[in-house]
Amino acid sequence: MQTIRNRLAMIALLGVMFAPVDQAQIKHIEMRVEGMT
Amino acid sequence: MKQHLGRQSGVQKVEVSLLDGKVDITPKEDGQIDPAGLLKATYDSGVSVAEMDITARGKIVRDAAGDVALQVAPNRAFAFVSNDLSKGLEALASTATEVTIRGQLYKKPAGKRKTEASPPLRLLILEIQSKE
């Protein structure tokens, strides 16, 4: 029983660690520039 | 210019299209990218920025001046240029709702060949991509 709990806890921890983080941030920037050679 | 921009904090990748004068910048996920710094770095490399558009996700807040803004990092928020789309977001100020917005952060003033970018930058919302 203890082993199963440990495994479940480990799976939950890994899930939190590797879940995609969709947090506030700048995702993309596009600039139009002039005078570039 | 590509090297100038690539050295800026928070920049993961820079792609330059010489043909149409377009520069695509992919930020790192550390949230450290600074659009005003990118504008300065571009000017420092001898190139004039005509326009800068961003896609960003964040919460709607009111800044110190009481203007509605998009907070993209704990220490960075862009106040909106007022338009119909920004007015539609005012009700979300200080709520937990996160929005993803595409907008214009800088446009070179008409009639001037080259100007210094002058922060603070304001965000003209072009499209609201999501509200969650």
Backbone of each chain as nested JSON, in Angstrom:
{
  "chains": [
    {"id": "A", "residues": [
      {"number": 1, "name": "MET", "atoms": {"N": [0.83, -1.205, 0.0], "CA": [0.0, 0.0, 0.0], "C": [0.867, 1.259, 0.0]}},
      {"number": 2, "name": "GLN", "atoms": {"N": [1.915, 1.216, 0.832], "CA": [2.828, 2.358, 0.916], "C": [3.526, 2.586, -0.419]}},
      {"number": 3, "name": "THR", "atoms": {"N": [3.906, 1.48, -1.092], "CA": [4.6, 1.585, -2.378], "C": [3.703, 2.231, -3.419]}},
      {"number": 4, "name": "ILE", "atoms": {"N": [2.433, 1.808, -3.428], "CA": [1.488, 2.386, -4.402], "C": [1.336, 3.881, -4.166]}},
      {"number": 5, "name": "ARG", "atoms": {"N": [1.233, 4.253, -2.891], "CA": [1.108, 5.689, -2.562], "C": [2.345, 6.456, -3.032]}},
      {"number": 6, "name": "ASN", "atoms": {"N": [3.496, 5.861, -2.791], "CA": [4.735, 6.52, -3.218], "C": [4.772, 6.695, -4.722]}},
      {"number": 7, "name": "ARG", "atoms": {"N": [4.34, 5.648, -5.434], "CA": [4.359, 5.73, -6.898], "C": [3.378, 6.797, -7.394]}},
      {"number": 8, "name": "LEU", "atoms": {"N": [2.194, 6.816, -6.788], "CA": [1.208, 7.824, -7.19], "C": [1.732, 9.234, -6.924]}},
      {"number": 9, "name": "ALA", "atoms": {"N": [2.377, 9.399, -5.779], "CA": [2.94, 10.711, -5.44], "C": [4.017, 11.099, -6.442]}},
      {"number": 10, "name": "MET", "atoms": {"N": [4.843, 10.115, -6.834], "CA": [5.909, 10.377, -7.801], "C": [5.327, 10.767, -9.158]}},
      {"number": 11, "name": "ILE", "atoms": {"N": [4.269, 10.046, -9.583], "CA": [3.631, 10.358, -10.868], "C": [3.048, 11.767, -10.839]}},
      {"number": 12, "name": "ALA", "atoms": {"N": [2.395, 12.11, -9.722], "CA": [1.806, 13.45, -9.597], "C": [2.895, 14.518, -9.66]}},
      {"number": 13, "name": "LEU", "atoms": {"N": [3.994, 14.26, -8.987], "CA": [5.099, 15.216, -8.96], "C": [5.682, 15.408, -10.368]}},
      {"number": 14, "name": "LEU", "atoms": {"N": [5.884, 14.292, -11.07], "CA": [6.427, 14.388, -12.427], "C": [5.456, 15.114, -13.347]}},
      {"number": 15, "name": "GLY", "atoms": {"N": [4.16, 14.863, -13.135], "CA": [3.147, 15.544, -13.944], "C": [3.213, 17.043, -13.777]}},
      {"number": 16, "name": "VAL", "atoms": {"N": [3.379, 17.501, -12.548], "CA": [3.484, 18.938, -12.277], "C": [4.759, 19.506, -12.891]}},
      {"number": 17, "name": "MET", "atoms": {"N": [5.854, 18.724, -12.803], "CA": [7.146, 19.21, -13.286], "C": [7.175, 19.359, -14.797]}},
      {"number": 18, "name": "PHE", "atoms": {"N": [6.499, 18.429, -15.507], "CA": [6.637, 18.424, -16.967], "C": [5.38, 18.887, -17.695]}},
      {"number": 19, "name": "ALA", "atoms": {"N": [4.368, 19.274, -16.973], "CA": [3.166, 19.796, -17.63], "C": [3.52, 21.092, -18.342]}},
      {"number": 20, "name": "PRO", "atoms": {"N": [2.95, 21.326, -19.53], "CA": [3.24, 22.571, -20.235], "C": [2.767, 23.775, -19.433]}},
      {"number": 21, "name": "VAL", "atoms": {"N": [3.637, 24.738, -19.264], "CA": [3.299, 25.925, -18.489], "C": [2.81, 27.011, -19.443]}},
      {"number": 22, "name": "ASP", "atoms": {"N": [1.524, 27.35, -19.341], "CA": [0.97, 28.357, -20.228], "C": [0.773, 29.634, -19.442]}},
      {"number": 23, "name": "GLN", "atoms": {"N": [1.866, 30.268, -19.081], "CA": [1.799, 31.418, -18.195], "C": [1.867, 32.71, -18.996]}},
      {"number": 24, "name": "ALA", "atoms": {"N": [1.674, 33.795, -18.27], "CA": [1.733, 35.098, -18.92], "C": [3.113, 35.314, -19.519]}},
      {"number": 25, "name": "GLN", "atoms": {"N": [3.15, 35.695, -20.742], "CA": [4.434, 35.974, -21.379], "C": [4.217, 36.507, -22.789]}},
      {"number": 26, "name": "ILE", "atoms": {"N": [5.294, 37.082, -23.337], "CA": [5.281, 37.463, -24.746], "C": [5.621, 36.215, -25.546]}},
      {"number": 27, "name": "LYS", "atoms": {"N": [4.754, 35.854, -26.467], "CA": [4.935, 34.604, -27.195], "C": [5.645, 34.801, -28.528]}},
      {"number": 28, "name": "HIS", "atoms": {"N": [5.484, 35.963, -29.117], "CA": [6.081, 36.177, -30.437], "C": [6.202, 37.676, -30.707]}},
      {"number": 29, "name": "ILE", "atoms": {"N": [7.261, 38.059, -31.391], "CA": [7.438, 39.456, -31.783], "C": [7.777, 39.497, -33.268]}},
      {"number": 30, "name": "GLU", "atoms": {"N": [7.121, 40.414, -33.957], "CA": [7.412, 40.569, -35.382], "C": [7.684, 42.046, -35.65]}},
      {"number": 31, "name": "MET", "atoms": {"N": [8.78, 42.322, -36.331], "CA": [9.1, 43.713, -36.658], "C": [9.196, 43.882, -38.165]}},
      {"number": 32, "name": "ARG", "atoms": {"N": [8.764, 45.047, -38.633], "CA": [9.012, 45.426, -40.021], "C": [10.057, 46.523, -39.966]}},
      {"number": 33, "name": "VAL", "atoms": {"N": [11.152, 46.321, -40.673], "CA": [12.256, 47.272, -40.571], "C": [12.554, 47.889, -41.928]}},
      {"number": 34, "name": "GLU", "atoms": {"N": [13.228, 49.036, -41.869], "CA": [13.616, 49.749, -43.097], "C": [15.118, 50.015, -43.048]}},
      {"number": 35, "name": "GLY", "atoms": {"N": [15.726, 50.042, -44.229], "CA": [17.143, 50.37, -44.289], "C": [18.048, 49.187, -44.068]}},
      {"number": 36, "name": "MET", "atoms": {"N": [17.47, 47.994, -44.187], "CA": [18.288, 46.79, -43.993], "C": [18.887, 46.39, -45.337]}},
      {"number": 37, "name": "THR", "atoms": {"N": [20.183, 46.072, -45.335], "CA": [20.832, 45.668, -46.588], "C": [21.24, 44.216, -46.537]}}
    ]},
    {"id": "B", "residues": [
      {"number": 1, "name": "MET", "atoms": {"N": [22.433, 43.075, -37.569], "CA": [21.251, 43.269, -36.736], "C": [20.835, 41.967, -36.057]}},
      {"number": 2, "name": "LYS", "atoms": {"N": [20.93, 40.868, -36.808], "CA": [20.529, 39.577, -36.244], "C": [21.35, 39.255, -34.985]}},
      {"number": 3, "name": "GLN", "atoms": {"N": [22.664, 39.548, -35.07], "CA": [23.514, 39.294, -33.899], "C": [23.14, 40.222, -32.749]}},
      {"number": 4, "name": "HIS", "atoms": {"N": [22.877, 41.5, -33.066], "CA": [22.474, 42.471, -32.046], "C": [21.252, 41.96, -31.292]}},
      {"number": 5, "name": "LEU", "atoms": {"N": [20.249, 41.536, -32.048], "CA": [18.998, 41.088, -31.424], "C": [19.187, 39.761, -30.699]}},
      {"number": 6, "name": "GLY", "atoms": {"N": [19.977, 38.877, -31.29], "CA": [20.191, 37.561, -30.686], "C": [20.868, 37.646, -29.33]}},
      {"number": 7, "name": "ARG", "atoms": {"N": [21.597, 38.75, -29.101], "CA": [22.292, 38.906, -27.814], "C": [21.392, 39.484, -26.735]}},
      {"number": 8, "name": "GLN", "atoms": {"N": [20.203, 39.941, -27.114], "CA": [19.305, 40.547, -26.125], "C": [18.756, 39.491, -25.163]}},
      {"number": 9, "name": "SER", "atoms": {"N": [18.514, 39.913, -23.945], "CA": [17.989, 39.023, -22.92], "C": [16.62, 38.474, -23.334]}},
      {"number": 10, "name": "GLY", "atoms": {"N": [16.448, 37.175, -23.159], "CA": [15.144, 36.567, -23.402], "C": [14.862, 36.191, -24.84]}},
      {"number": 11, "name": "VAL", "atoms": {"N": [15.846, 36.388, -25.721], "CA": [15.635, 36.058, -27.136], "C": [16.12, 34.638, -27.409]}},
      {"number": 12, "name": "GLN", "atoms": {"N": [15.224, 33.822, -27.961], "CA": [15.615, 32.449, -28.295], "C": [16.076, 32.351, -29.746]}},
      {"number": 13, "name": "LYS", "atoms": {"N": [15.296, 32.968, -30.648], "CA": [15.618, 32.804, -32.072], "C": [15.23, 34.072, -32.839]}},
      {"number": 14, "name": "VAL", "atoms": {"N": [16.059, 34.441, -33.803], "CA": [15.775, 35.596, -34.654], "C": [15.827, 35.145, -36.109]}},
      {"number": 15, "name": "GLU", "atoms": {"N": [14.771, 35.441, -36.84], "CA": [14.762, 35.133, -38.269], "C": [14.545, 36.429, -39.04]}},
      {"number": 16, "name": "VAL", "atoms": {"N": [15.421, 36.681, -40.013], "CA": [15.354, 37.926, -40.777], "C": [15.054, 37.606, -42.233]}},
      {"number": 17, "name": "SER", "atoms": {"N": [14.058, 38.288, -42.768], "CA": [13.755, 38.167, -44.184], "C": [14.168, 39.46, -44.88]}},
      {"number": 18, "name": "LEU", "atoms": {"N": [15.259, 39.388, -45.634], "CA": [15.765, 40.586, -46.315], "C": [14.789, 41.073, -47.376]}},
      {"number": 19, "name": "LEU", "atoms": {"N": [14.068, 40.135, -47.968], "CA": [13.19, 40.453, -49.095], "C": [12.097, 41.438, -48.707]}},
      {"number": 20, "name": "ASP", "atoms": {"N": [11.4, 41.15, -47.591], "CA": [10.285, 42.029, -47.203], "C": [10.563, 42.811, -45.93]}},
      {"number": 21, "name": "GLY", "atoms": {"N": [11.808, 42.779, -45.44], "CA": [12.173, 43.562, -44.264], "C": [11.478, 43.106, -42.998]}},
      {"number": 22, "name": "LYS", "atoms": {"N": [11.209, 41.822, -42.905], "CA": [10.5, 41.294, -41.744], "C": [11.461, 40.59, -40.8]}},
      {"number": 23, "name": "VAL", "atoms": {"N": [11.295, 40.836, -39.513], "CA": [12.133, 40.184, -38.501], "C": [11.214, 39.462, -37.527]}},
      {"number": 24, "name": "ASP", "atoms": {"N": [11.376, 38.151, -37.434], "CA": [10.591, 37.335, -36.503], "C": [11.448, 36.981, -35.303]}},
      {"number": 25, "name": "ILE", "atoms": {"N": [10.939, 37.254, -34.122], "CA": [11.693, 36.969, -32.899], "C": [10.892, 36.007, -32.037]}},
      {"number": 26, "name": "THR", "atoms": {"N": [11.526, 34.893, -31.695], "CA": [10.905, 33.922, -30.798], "C": [11.504, 34.112, -29.413]}},
      {"number": 27, "name": "PRO", "atoms": {"N": [10.682, 34.497, -28.422], "CA": [11.222, 34.696, -27.07], "C": [11.475, 33.365, -26.363]}},
      {"number": 28, "name": "LYS", "atoms": {"N": [12.401, 33.391, -25.426], "CA": [12.54, 32.256, -24.507], "C": [11.327, 32.251, -23.585]}},
      {"number": 29, "name": "GLU", "atoms": {"N": [11.128, 31.142, -22.897], "CA": [9.964, 31.063, -22.012], "C": [10.242, 31.642, -20.63]}},
      {"number": 30, "name": "ASP", "atoms": {"N": [11.396, 32.322, -20.477], "CA": [11.723, 32.867, -19.161], "C": [11.061, 34.224, -18.902]}},
      {"number": 31, "name": "GLY", "atoms": {"N": [10.365, 34.756, -19.912], "CA": [9.64, 36.014, -19.72], "C": [10.515, 37.228, -19.588]}},
      {"number": 32, "name": "GLN", "atoms": {"N": [11.791, 37.109, -19.959], "CA": [12.73, 38.219, -19.758], "C": [12.845, 39.14, -20.968]}},
      {"number": 33, "name": "ILE", "atoms": {"N": [12.155, 38.824, -22.044], "CA": [12.337, 39.624, -23.263], "C": [11.765, 41.029, -23.06]}},
      {"number": 34, "name": "ASP", "atoms": {"N": [12.482, 42.019, -23.605], "CA": [12.099, 43.41, -23.407], "C": [11.934, 44.077, -24.772]}},
      {"number": 35, "name": "PRO", "atoms": {"N": [10.688, 44.305, -25.218], "CA": [10.474, 44.896, -26.544], "C": [11.183, 46.24, -26.715]}},
      {"number": 36, "name": "ALA", "atoms": {"N": [11.208, 47.074, -25.667], "CA": [11.884, 48.372, -25.779], "C": [13.384, 48.166, -26.027]}},
      {"number": 37, "name": "GLY", "atoms": {"N": [13.955, 47.157, -25.385], "CA": [15.372, 46.833, -25.601], "C": [15.62, 46.347, -27.017]}},
      {"number": 38, "name": "LEU", "atoms": {"N": [14.659, 45.616, -27.566], "CA": [14.801, 45.139, -28.942], "C": [14.763, 46.306, -29.931]}},
      {"number": 39, "name": "LEU", "atoms": {"N": [13.86, 47.264, -29.656], "CA": [13.79, 48.442, -30.519], "C": [15.13, 49.195, -30.5]}},
      {"number": 40, "name": "LYS", "atoms": {"N": [15.667, 49.361, -29.302], "CA": [16.939, 50.078, -29.161], "C": [18.065, 49.324, -29.866]}},
      {"number": 41, "name": "ALA", "atoms": {"N": [18.095, 48.003, -29.677], "CA": [19.147, 47.202, -30.302], "C": [19.056, 47.283, -31.821]}},
      {"number": 42, "name": "THR", "atoms": {"N": [17.834, 47.345, -32.331], "CA": [17.65, 47.44, -33.784], "C": [18.177, 48.783, -34.283]}},
      {"number": 43, "name": "TYR", "atoms": {"N": [17.809, 49.87, -33.573], "CA": [18.313, 51.198, -33.961], "C": [19.833, 51.249, -33.868]}},
      {"number": 44, "name": "ASP", "atoms": {"N": [20.357, 50.638, -32.82], "CA": [21.813, 50.648, -32.633], "C": [22.539, 49.928, -33.77]}},
      {"number": 45, "name": "SER", "atoms": {"N": [21.831, 49.01, -34.418], "CA": [22.469, 48.286, -35.527], "C": [22.313, 49.056, -36.844]}},
      {"number": 46, "name": "GLY", "atoms": {"N": [21.716, 50.24, -36.778], "CA": [21.633, 51.097, -37.955], "C": [20.402, 50.877, -38.812]}},
      {"number": 47, "name": "VAL", "atoms": {"N": [19.429, 50.189, -38.264], "CA": [18.214, 49.89, -39.024], "C": [17.041, 50.591, -38.354]}},
      {"number": 48, "name": "SER", "atoms": {"N": [16.109, 51.057, -39.174], "CA": [14.955, 51.781, -38.647], "C": [13.754, 50.835, -38.521]}},
      {"number": 49, "name": "VAL", "atoms": {"N": [13.104, 50.851, -37.375], "CA": [11.936, 50.002, -37.166], "C": [10.688, 50.749, -37.621]}},
      {"number": 50, "name": "ALA", "atoms": {"N": [9.952, 50.16, -38.552], "CA": [8.719, 50.784, -39.026], "C": [7.547, 50.367, -38.146]}},
      {"number": 51, "name": "GLU", "atoms": {"N": [7.588, 49.148, -37.661], "CA": [6.437, 48.621, -36.91], "C": [6.867, 47.423, -36.079]}},
      {"number": 52, "name": "MET", "atoms": {"N": [6.275, 47.294, -34.908], "CA": [6.52, 46.106, -34.087], "C": [5.18, 45.551, -33.603]}},
      {"number": 53, "name": "ASP", "atoms": {"N": [4.926, 44.308, -33.931], "CA": [3.715, 43.618, -33.464], "C": [4.112, 42.514, -32.496]}},
      {"number": 54, "name": "ILE", "atoms": {"N": [3.273, 42.291, -31.492], "CA": [3.56, 41.198, -30.562], "C": [2.321, 40.333, -30.368]}},
      {"number": 55, "name": "THR", "atoms": {"N": [2.559, 39.1, -30.006], "CA": [1.498, 38.23, -29.504], "C": [1.872, 37.918, -28.065]}},
      {"number": 56, "name": "ALA", "atoms": {"N": [0.964, 38.195, -27.152], "CA": [1.301, 38.037, -25.741], "C": [0.097, 37.528, -24.949]}},
      {"number": 57, "name": "ARG", "atoms": {"N": [0.409, 36.822, -23.872], "CA": [-0.617, 36.303, -22.989], "C": [-0.427, 36.915, -21.606]}},
      {"number": 58, "name": "GLY", "atoms": {"N": [-1.512, 37.269, -20.97], "CA": [-1.395, 37.817, -19.629], "C": [-2.734, 38.195, -19.045]}},
      {"number": 59, "name": "LYS", "atoms": {"N": [-2.673, 38.851, -17.901], "CA": [-3.891, 39.289, -17.228], "C": [-4.129, 40.769, -17.509]}},
      {"number": 60, "name": "ILE", "atoms": {"N": [-5.394, 41.15, -17.429], "CA": [-5.75, 42.547, -17.612], "C": [-5.657, 43.243, -16.255]}},
      {"number": 61, "name": "VAL", "atoms": {"N": [-4.917, 44.338, -16.224], "CA": [-4.742, 45.092, -14.973], "C": [-4.951, 46.574, -15.256]}},
      {"number": 62, "name": "ARG", "atoms": {"N": [-5.013, 47.337, -14.176], "CA": [-4.97, 48.801, -14.326], "C": [-3.611, 49.262, -13.827]}},
      {"number": 63, "name": "ASP", "atoms": {"N": [-2.931, 50.061, -14.637], "CA": [-1.602, 50.515, -14.225], "C": [-1.711, 51.706, -13.269]}},
      {"number": 64, "name": "ALA", "atoms": {"N": [-0.563, 52.241, -12.889], "CA": [-0.54, 53.323, -11.892], "C": [-1.344, 54.53, -12.345]}},
      {"number": 65, "name": "ALA", "atoms": {"N": [-1.413, 54.73, -13.662], "CA": [-2.16, 55.874, -14.189], "C": [-3.648, 55.58, -14.333]}},
      {"number": 66, "name": "GLY", "atoms": {"N": [-4.03, 54.331, -13.99], "CA": [-5.439, 53.96, -14.101], "C": [-5.829, 53.439, -15.468]}},
      {"number": 67, "name": "ASP", "atoms": {"N": [-4.849, 53.341, -16.369], "CA": [-5.126, 52.823, -17.706], "C": [-5.188, 51.299, -17.672]}},
      {"number": 68, "name": "VAL", "atoms": {"N": [-6.024, 50.743, -18.537], "CA": [-6.111, 49.284, -18.64], "C": [-4.889, 48.786, -19.405]}},
      {"number": 69, "name": "ALA", "atoms": {"N": [-4.305, 47.691, -18.914], "CA": [-3.049, 47.204, -19.493], "C": [-3.015, 45.683, -19.481]}},
      {"number": 70, "name": "LEU", "atoms": {"N": [-2.14, 45.133, -20.315], "CA": [-1.902, 43.691, -20.324], "C": [-0.614, 43.42, -19.553]}},
      {"number": 71, "name": "GLN", "atoms": {"N": [-0.73, 42.653, -18.478], "CA": [0.46, 42.331, -17.685], "C": [1.053, 41.029, -18.204]}},
      {"number": 72, "name": "VAL", "atoms": {"N": [2.263, 41.112, -18.773], "CA": [2.891, 39.936, -19.367], "C": [3.986, 39.345, -18.482]}},
      {"number": 73, "name": "ALA", "atoms": {"N": [4.355, 40.055, -17.441], "CA": [5.343, 39.586, -16.474], "C": [5.091, 40.379, -15.195]}},
      {"number": 74, "name": "PRO", "atoms": {"N": [5.583, 39.879, -14.049], "CA": [5.314, 40.596, -12.799], "C": [5.716, 42.065, -12.84]}},
      {"number": 75, "name": "ASN", "atoms": {"N": [6.743, 42.372, -13.613], "CA": [7.235, 43.76, -13.64], "C": [7.033, 44.414, -15.003]}},
      {"number": 76, "name": "ARG", "atoms": {"N": [6.163, 43.849, -15.839], "CA": [5.998, 44.436, -17.173], "C": [4.544, 44.384, -17.623]}},
      {"number": 77, "name": "ALA", "atoms": {"N": [4.0, 45.548, -17.922], "CA": [2.625, 45.644, -18.428], "C": [2.598, 46.689, -19.529]}},
      {"number": 78, "name": "PHE", "atoms": {"N": [1.755, 46.441, -20.524], "CA": [1.615, 47.383, -21.632], "C": [0.211, 47.957, -21.611]}},
      {"number": 79, "name": "ALA", "atoms": {"N": [0.133, 49.272, -21.426], "CA": [-1.173, 49.947, -21.451], "C": [-1.725, 49.902, -22.861]}},
      {"number": 80, "name": "PHE", "atoms": {"N": [-3.058, 49.802, -22.952], "CA": [-3.693, 49.713, -24.259], "C": [-3.918, 51.093, -24.861]}},
      {"number": 81, "name": "VAL", "atoms": {"N": [-3.788, 51.14, -26.188], "CA": [-4.336, 52.269, -26.938], "C": [-5.838, 51.996, -27.01]}},
      {"number": 82, "name": "SER", "atoms": {"N": [-6.622, 52.982, -26.631], "CA": [-8.063, 52.751, -26.532], "C": [-8.695, 52.479, -27.902]}},
      {"number": 83, "name": "ASN", "atoms": {"N": [-9.398, 51.356, -28.005], "CA": [-10.216, 51.063, -29.182], "C": [-11.362, 50.145, -28.729]}},
      {"number": 84, "name": "ASP", "atoms": {"N": [-12.18, 49.698, -29.658], "CA": [-13.333, 48.874, -29.274], "C": [-12.896, 47.595, -28.571]}},
      {"number": 85, "name": "LEU", "atoms": {"N": [-11.789, 47.009, -29.043], "CA": [-11.327, 45.744, -28.446], "C": [-10.834, 45.967, -27.015]}},
      {"number": 86, "name": "SER", "atoms": {"N": [-10.109, 47.062, -26.792], "CA": [-9.601, 47.312, -25.435], "C": [-10.754, 47.615, -24.471]}},
      {"number": 87, "name": "LYS", "atoms": {"N": [-11.773, 48.326, -24.976], "CA": [-12.919, 48.626, -24.107], "C": [-13.63, 47.347, -23.682]}},
      {"number": 88, "name": "GLY", "atoms": {"N": [-13.644, 46.358, -24.569], "CA": [-14.271, 45.08, -24.251], "C": [-13.523, 44.304, -23.176]}},
      {"number": 89, "name": "LEU", "atoms": {"N": [-12.265, 44.688, -22.93], "CA": [-11.469, 43.968, -21.924], "C": [-11.468, 44.656, -20.562]}},
      {"number": 90, "name": "GLU", "atoms": {"N": [-12.006, 45.873, -20.498], "CA": [-11.945, 46.639, -19.244], "C": [-12.595, 45.897, -18.081]}},
      {"number": 91, "name": "ALA", "atoms": {"N": [-13.656, 45.153, -18.39], "CA": [-14.368, 44.437, -17.322], "C": [-13.528, 43.307, -16.727]}},
      {"number": 92, "name": "LEU", "atoms": {"N": [-12.47, 42.912, -17.44], "CA": [-11.631, 41.804, -16.953], "C": [-10.488, 42.296, -16.067]}},
      {"number": 93, "name": "ALA", "atoms": {"N": [-10.38, 43.614, -15.891], "CA": [-9.284, 44.159, -15.081], "C": [-9.323, 43.597, -13.669]}},
      {"number": 94, "name": "SER", "atoms": {"N": [-8.163, 43.123, -13.229], "CA": [-7.987, 42.578, -11.874], "C": [-8.768, 41.289, -11.642]}},
      {"number": 95, "name": "THR", "atoms": {"N": [-9.142, 40.588, -12.707], "CA": [-9.723, 39.253, -12.549], "C": [-8.641, 38.227, -12.896]}},
      {"number": 96, "name": "ALA", "atoms": {"N": [-8.956, 36.95, -12.697], "CA": [-7.967, 35.898, -12.971], "C": [-7.954, 35.491, -14.435]}},
      {"number": 97, "name": "THR", "atoms": {"N": [-8.821, 36.097, -15.235], "CA": [-8.906, 35.719, -16.65], "C": [-7.616, 36.072, -17.383]}},
      {"number": 98, "name": "GLU", "atoms": {"N": [-7.1, 35.11, -18.142], "CA": [-5.913, 35.37, -18.959], "C": [-6.334, 35.486, -20.41]}},
      {"number": 99, "name": "VAL", "atoms": {"N": [-5.763, 36.451, -21.08], "CA": [-6.111, 36.66, -22.487], "C": [-4.844, 36.585, -23.34]}},
      {"number": 100, "name": "THR", "atoms": {"N": [-5.027, 36.145, -24.553], "CA": [-3.929, 36.162, -25.522], "C": [-4.29, 37.177, -26.596]}},
      {"number": 101, "name": "ILE", "atoms": {"N": [-3.388, 38.109, -26.794], "CA": [-3.66, 39.267, -27.65], "C": [-2.568, 39.403, -28.707]}},
      {"number": 102, "name": "ARG", "atoms": {"N": [-2.981, 39.742, -29.927], "CA": [-2.012, 40.17, -30.943], "C": [-2.22, 41.666, -31.129]}},
      {"number": 103, "name": "GLY", "atoms": {"N": [-1.153, 42.398, -31.046], "CA": [-1.314, 43.847, -31.141], "C": [-0.064, 44.554, -31.63]}},
      {"number": 104, "name": "GLN", "atoms": {"N": [-0.265, 45.819, -31.95], "CA": [0.846, 46.636, -32.432], "C": [1.412, 47.446, -31.272]}},
      {"number": 105, "name": "LEU", "atoms": {"N": [2.702, 47.238, -31.007], "CA": [3.335, 47.891, -29.865], "C": [4.074, 49.164, -30.274]}},
      {"number": 106, "name": "TYR", "atoms": {"N": [4.459, 49.233, -31.522], "CA": [5.191, 50.417, -31.991], "C": [4.938, 50.618, -33.478]}},
      {"number": 107, "name": "LYS", "atoms": {"N": [4.764, 51.87, -33.867], "CA": [4.704, 52.214, -35.283], "C": [5.431, 53.527, -35.48]}},
      {"number": 108, "name": "LYS", "atoms": {"N": [6.305, 53.553, -36.449], "CA": [7.09, 54.766, -36.692], "C": [6.158, 55.902, -37.084]}},
      {"number": 109, "name": "PRO", "atoms": {"N": [6.319, 57.061, -36.445], "CA": [5.461, 58.191, -36.796], "C": [5.605, 58.547, -38.265]}},
      {"number": 110, "name": "ALA", "atoms": {"N": [4.489, 58.894, -38.896], "CA": [4.505, 59.23, -40.318], "C": [5.333, 60.487, -40.564]}},
      {"number": 111, "name": "GLY", "atoms": {"N": [6.022, 60.513, -41.692], "CA": [6.728, 61.718, -42.106], "C": [8.133, 61.854, -41.576]}},
      {"number": 112, "name": "LYS", "atoms": {"N": [8.569, 60.897, -40.756], "CA": [9.938, 60.98, -40.243], "C": [10.712, 59.778, -40.76]}},
      {"number": 113, "name": "ARG", "atoms": {"N": [11.899, 60.044, -41.256], "CA": [12.703, 58.959, -41.813], "C": [13.234, 58.048, -40.712]}},
      {"number": 114, "name": "LYS", "atoms": {"N": [13.709, 58.633, -39.65], "CA": [14.259, 57.821, -38.581], "C": [14.046, 58.512, -37.241]}},
      {"number": 115, "name": "THR", "atoms": {"N": [13.463, 57.793, -36.307], "CA": [13.244, 58.382, -34.987], "C": [13.717, 57.41, -33.928]}},
      {"number": 116, "name": "GLU", "atoms": {"N": [14.034, 57.966, -32.79], "CA": [14.369, 57.099, -31.655], "C": [13.084, 56.506, -31.099]}},
      {"number": 117, "name": "ALA", "atoms": {"N": [13.125, 55.233, -30.777], "CA": [11.966, 54.638, -30.116], "C": [11.831, 55.288, -28.757]}},
      {"number": 118, "name": "SER", "atoms": {"N": [10.601, 55.608, -28.382], "CA": [10.442, 56.314, -27.125], "C": [9.466, 55.58, -26.211]}},
      {"number": 119, "name": "PRO", "atoms": {"N": [9.973, 54.676, -25.402], "CA": [9.12, 54.007, -24.428], "C": [8.541, 55.024, -23.464]}},
      {"number": 120, "name": "PRO", "atoms": {"N": [7.448, 54.802, -22.739], "CA": [6.751, 53.525, -22.665], "C": [5.925, 53.215, -23.91]}},
      {"number": 121, "name": "LEU", "atoms": {"N": [5.919, 51.96, -24.24], "CA": [5.195, 51.513, -25.419], "C": [3.748, 51.221, -25.045]}},
      {"number": 122, "name": "ARG", "atoms": {"N": [2.84, 51.514, -25.969], "CA": [1.432, 51.217, -25.742], "C": [0.955, 50.213, -26.777]}},
      {"number": 123, "name": "LEU", "atoms": {"N": [0.052, 49.367, -26.35], "CA": [-0.372, 48.244, -27.184], "C": [-1.719, 48.534, -27.839]}},
      {"number": 124, "name": "LEU", "atoms": {"N": [-1.701, 48.558, -29.173], "CA": [-2.94, 48.708, -29.936], "C": [-3.438, 47.301, -30.266]}},
      {"number": 125, "name": "ILE", "atoms": {"N": [-4.541, 46.897, -29.67], "CA": [-5.021, 45.523, -29.864], "C": [-5.542, 45.356, -31.285]}},
      {"number": 126, "name": "LEU", "atoms": {"N": [-5.019, 44.354, -31.974], "CA": [-5.484, 44.034, -33.327], "C": [-6.416, 42.823, -33.303]}},
      {"number": 127, "name": "GLU", "atoms": {"N": [-6.166, 41.92, -32.346], "CA": [-6.948, 40.687, -32.301], "C": [-6.874, 40.092, -30.891]}},
      {"number": 128, "name": "ILE", "atoms": {"N": [-8.02, 39.667, -30.387], "CA": [-8.034, 38.915, -29.118], "C": [-8.159, 37.446, -29.49]}},
      {"number": 129, "name": "GLN", "atoms": {"N": [-7.082, 36.702, -29.237], "CA": [-7.055, 35.311, -29.7], "C": [-7.724, 34.35, -28.734]}},
      {"number": 130, "name": "SER", "atoms": {"N": [-7.642, 34.643, -27.432], "CA": [-8.319, 33.763, -26.472], "C": [-8.552, 34.489, -25.156]}},
      {"number": 131, "name": "LYS", "atoms": {"N": [-9.582, 34.035, -24.451], "CA": [-9.881, 34.504, -23.086], "C": [-10.158, 33.261, -22.271]}},
      {"number": 132, "name": "GLU", "atoms": {"N": [-9.422, 33.074, -21.186], "CA": [-9.619, 31.859, -20.38], "C": [-9.7, 32.197, -18.906]}}
    ]}
  ]
}
